[in-house]
Amino acid sequence: MVTDTVTIRISSGLETRPIAMLVQVASQYRSTIYLESGTKRVNAKSIMGMMTLGLDNGEPVTITAEGTDEQNAVDSIKEYLTQDQ
């Protein structure tokens, strides 16, 4: 299992379009991937789940992945969340 915490750098926060893009990134991997914020933990491959987090620019989020490509999954999601859009 790989875990990393990042600060979101998407200027609009995680609204519908950025969430859809994040789900696409997560869905490329076989690993189970979760994003956590506060007490909420959701499947990063679920659009509906991701929308419940309501994350904004500048908020910290923890990425957790478990599986054969877990490190690559965490790295890709981290890169997506921290690119200054």
Long-range contacts (C-beta under 8 A, 24 or more apart in sequence): 1-64, 1-65, 1-66, 1-70, 2-64, 2-65, 2-66, 2-70, 2-71, 2-73, 2-74, 3-62, 3-63, 3-64, 3-65, 3-74, 4-62, 4-63, 4-74, 4-78, 5-60, 5-61, 5-62, 5-63, 6-60, 6-61, 6-63, 6-78, 6-81, 6-82, 7-58, 7-59, 7-60, 7-61, 7-82, 8-55, 8-56, 8-57, 8-58, 8-59, 8-60, 8-61, 8-81, 8-82, 9-57, 9-58, 9-81, 9-82, 9-83, 9-84, 9-85, 10-57, 10-81, 10-83, 10-85, 11-57, 11-84, 11-85, 12-57, 12-85, 13-55, 13-56, 13-57, 13-59, 14-50, 14-53, 14-54, 14-55, 14-56, 16-51, 18-85, 19-47, 19-50, 19-51, 20-47, 21-80, 22-50, 22-77, 22-80, 22-81, 23-47, 23-50, 25-76, 25-77, 25-80, 26-73, 26-77, 28-73, 28-76, 29-65, 29-67, 29-69, 29-70, 29-72, 29-73, 29-76, 30-67, 30-68, 30-69, 31-65, 31-66, 31-67, 31-68, 31-69, 31-70, 31-73, 32-65, 32-66, 32-67, 33-63, 33-64, 33-65, 33-73, 33-74, 33-77, 34-63, 34-64, 34-65, 35-61, 35-62, 35-63, 35-64, 35-77, 36-61, 36-62, 36-64, 37-61, 37-62, 44-77
